[in-house]
Amino acid sequence: MTDLSGQVALVTGGNGGIGLGMAMGLAEAGADVAIWGNNPTKNEAAVARLEATGRKVHLERCDVSDEAAVEAAFAATLAAMGRVDSVFANAGTSGFTPGIWELTTEEWRRVMGINLDGAFFTVRAGARHMVERGGGGAIVMTASTSTIHGAPNQPHYAASKTALLGLTRAMAVGLARHGVRVNAISPGWTDTDLTAAGKLNDKFVHNTTSRTPVRRWADPDEFGRVAVYLADPSLTFHTGDTLVVDGGYTIF
């Protein structure tokens, strides 16, 4: 297993779901971990679980759609941890609309503000730190399989996640000379708070699992090893890529 001892990883939305799964994997591989989250109850539970690994854990309550809040949270993270070697821009939200004609501008901007603007504010701060510090680093964005298949009731969600892939590629090229690798993850159906309503719909679960070759949804903890791989400082030639982790959903 990759040894991340001496590394510091930041995971936004690291208080639950895929974010916590990634944070746990990173901590178990030896990294100290900073997580950002907005829910006090989830924050406390996540910190307790992460501290059980024996690693140093830092928490910031942060709304990533707020530019000033992100800058303040990153500065506080640096003050507490000393450095950041990998940034996982994972915080996100979902949205639903019966049809594009019913999607309000307010709802469009809400989802874009968290999923796209929030990721941009986060990775911009991370990139600035890594370039100024020198020595490279890793930046990872959580996208979605909605960047591949049509999501008719989530056009704003799909648009925000697809935009992250363009941002990933642009940053990968621009930061390569600084030794900073930039990649994305596109998760398939995963059992998280964001998919809780769908998990209660037996027909929906049947339809999605029957289209997934491994015949189940993912557990968030399965993304821990994926995060460790992407944070591995020895993988200096892997950048500008999107890892689709979906049990085969998008190829079946």
C-alpha positions, 0 to 999 in steps of 0.5 A: 500500500502507498505510504503517504507519511509526511503528506497533508491532504485537504478534502472539501466535503470530507465530513461524509459520503465519498469525501469521508471515504477518501479522507479515511483512505488518505489517513489510513495510508499515513497522511495527515488530513484536513476536512472542510464541511458545513454540517456541525454534527457530521463534522464532529463524527467525521473528525472522531472517525479520522482521529481513530487512525492516529493521524493529525486531523484539522477541521474547518467549517466552510461554505465553499461557494463563498470565496472569502470563506474559502480563502480564510479556510485555506489560510487556517488550514495552512496555519494548522497543518504547515503545508498541503500536498494534495487538494480534493475539491469534493464538496458538492450538491445535487438538484432536481427539476422535472424539465429544463423549462422549470429550472429557475435561475436561482436553483441553477446558480445555487448548484453552480455556486457550490459545485463549480465556483466552490471547486474553482475557489478551492483549487485556485487556493491550492494551486497558488500554495503549491506553486509558491511552495515548490515541490509539486502536489496533487489536485483532484476534482470530484466530477460525476458519470453525468458527464458521460450519460444524459441526466435529464432531471439534473441539467444544472448538476450535469453542467457543473460537473462537466465543467470540472473536467474542462477545468481539470485539463486546463489546470493539468497543462498549466501546472505541469511545469510546476510538478502539480498533477491535476486529475478528476474522479467520476463516481458512479451510483454511490450510497451517500446522503445525496443519493438517499432519496433514490436509494429508497425507490426500489424501482430506481435501485433496480434500474441502476444496479441492473445497468451496473455490471457489478450489480450494486452501488458503491460504498463511499469507503471504496474511494479511499484507495482511489484517493491514495493513488491520486495523491501518491507523489511518485506518480509524476506522469499521471495528469489531466485524466478522469478516473471513472469509478462506476462498476462499469455503469457507463460502458454497459 
